[in-house]
């Protein structure tokens, strides 16, 4: 089966040749940056019906954060459309970071619908370099479906460590690779070169739980969840929190 992967990758490439040619010519990225927020808004509205209870359970822990004032400084990394805002407890001061400026109008709409939060600012930046944020300035960092698409999960997690105060929390929800040796992983490897263009840099085969466990947090609590869509090559999800 292993020898089939390059052949099948080539077959998928041929079937999606216009997409790859546009990417090679540098034309696809601007198109992707423009349409991706709309695609995420559509998928989020459908997928959250499946995972809403788990999201509420995960983010309800923010209000129990010890050693903070009545307001919690919260950074959402790769904020997207702001779909997580509804799950944050009152009193959070939310700063958003995303490399795609086209998400800003979606964020403005989401914040208008969530008046229990205090919206601080939207920063256009990559997670590997958040120099606009001071060391130890955040009580909480939220990272959902982000580490699949960054250039370096290791560098992003180093930046998360830097901006978190001692005892601060990272909440994460990420999709990861299927189990080693599985047929599902084989198909993820086949589709990944093309999927990265469709999903704005999204990798299907990252073992993100290993990056989080190696990031020198004092404690990591992690739970596995099945993928919300069986018809997509996106694999199982991990959710949890890590303490600086």
Secondary structure, 3 states (H helix, E strand, C coil): CCCHHHHHHHHHHHHCHHHHHHHHCCCHHHHHHHHHHHHHHHHHHHHHHHHHHHHHHHHHHHHHCCCCCCCEEEEEECCCCCCCHHHCCCCEEEEEEECCHHHHHHHHHHHHCCCCCEEEEEEECCCCCCCCCCCCCEEEEEEECCCCCCCCHHHHHHHHHHHEEEEEEEEEEEECCCCCCCHHHHHHHHHHHHHHHHCCCCCCCCCHHHHHHCCCCCEEEEEEECCCCCCCCCCCEEEEEEEC
